[in-house]
Amino acid sequence: MEVDEAEFFNRLLDYRNILYLCHRNADPDAVSSAFALSESIGGTIGLVDGCNRVAAVLIERLGIEVVDKPNPADYSFVVVVDTSTKAQLNDLELTRYCVIDHHTTTALTENAEFYLHRNSTSTVEIVYDILKAMGAPINRRVGIGMLTGIVTDTGHFKHASADTFRTVSKIIEDSGVEYGEVLDLMAATPQDISMRIAILKAASRVELDRVQDMLIASSHVSSFGGSASSMLINIGADIAFVGTAKGENVRISARAKRDAVSAGVNLGQLMEDISNEYSGTGGGHSGAAGIDVIGDMKEVLDKCRERTKKILEASLGETSKEISFDDIKELENE
């Protein structure tokens, strides 16, 4: 059952031992949303399978207490935060739970006792509305966390909406946090040498398709697929798919620029549709999504490329073609 912000808060008051569960490799949006709710309502923050580098810095700097790999059975109720698929929870078994999420597709809501879903640019923005509905104060620690969650989830405001900026303004006003403090915290995040190597490998292995002026890039690495796909966007691709595989377990991380989304590419829906063909899980946002399936990585990557080409061909009215790096040299001379 879908509820609004006030009812979401009121329902949580019925429980005394709440676990706020964050998806694997939890990001600042998930961690900060869980932190804000736990500070206002009470409860424990749980990480299914670690967190990313920025979230780790956030946890350390703000002194956020978290439990690694918690057992949901030890708690009276579970609030699944910023998570759209069971695979993001490593297929953890849940009994009594609710969901608060902002992704385009949210399969976890099907068996939830209740859920709150909004098409916002971050889960933090939904949590902010809950806190305001309950009249809860936003202290500096919570404010820094929430702002970091919004900044990272919107790609430093590249995917922000007017509502995003309004919420940011209110958080700054309510908490007294300066935006520069958030930037300083993020700048202090150490660079992982393994991630840098993975990104360079992804660039060296890239395959490109062109539909009119849109470039679709695909590649594969052993880890850091999300960072690698974002990198391909930053260096020129309009849509990027990066695969990682461990045995038959395949994960595809996908990113798209705003122009590609405007041209009809909805990665969240695309990933969900393809994952269903492999009895896997997938979803996300129109500009950032992913899937977890069992299969052959090259086959899944090729399917992502082909489906995307068809979408762009229908939208732009031009047949796609695969291009090599020799073609790129020619393009540079045009």
HELIX and SHEET records of a PDB file:
HELIX    1   1 GLU A    5  LEU A   12  1                                   8    
HELIX    2   2 PRO A   28  ILE A   41  1                                  14    
HELIX    3   3 ARG A   53  LEU A   62  1                                  10    
HELIX    4   4 PRO A   72  ASP A   74  5                                   3    
HELIX    5   5 LYS A   86  LEU A   89  5                                   4    
HELIX    6   6 ALA A  107  ASN A  111  5                                   5    
HELIX    7   7 THR A  123  ALA A  133  1                                  11    
HELIX    8   8 ARG A  140  ASP A  153  1                                  14    
HELIX    9   9 ALA A  162  SER A  175  1                                  14    
HELIX   10  10 TYR A  179  ALA A  187  1                                   9    
HELIX   11  11 ILE A  193  SER A  204  1                                  12    
HELIX   12  12 GLY A  225  ASN A  234  1                                  10    
HELIX   13  13 ARG A  258  SER A  262  1                                   5    
HELIX   14  14 LEU A  267  GLU A  277  1                                  11    
HELIX   15  15 MET A  297  LEU A  316  1                                  20    
HELIX   16  16 PHE A  325  GLU A  332  1                                   8    
SHEET    1   A 6 VAL A  66  ASP A  68  0                                        
SHEET    2   A 6 THR A  44  LEU A  47  1                                        
SHEET    3   A 6 ILE A  18  CYS A  22  1                                        
SHEET    4   A 6 PHE A  77  VAL A  81  1                                        
SHEET    5   A 6 TYR A  97  ASP A 101  1                                        
SHEET    6   A 6 PHE A 114  HIS A 117  1                                        
SHEET    1   B 7 THR A 281  GLY A 284  0                                        
SHEET    2   B 7 ALA A 288  ILE A 294 -1                                        
SHEET    3   B 7 ASN A 249  ALA A 256 -1                                        
SHEET    4   B 7 ILE A 239  LYS A 246 -1                                        
SHEET    5   B 7 MET A 214  HIS A 220  1                                        
SHEET    6   B 7 GLU A 207  VAL A 211 -1                                        
SHEET    7   B 7 LYS A 321  ILE A 323 -1                                        
END                                                                             
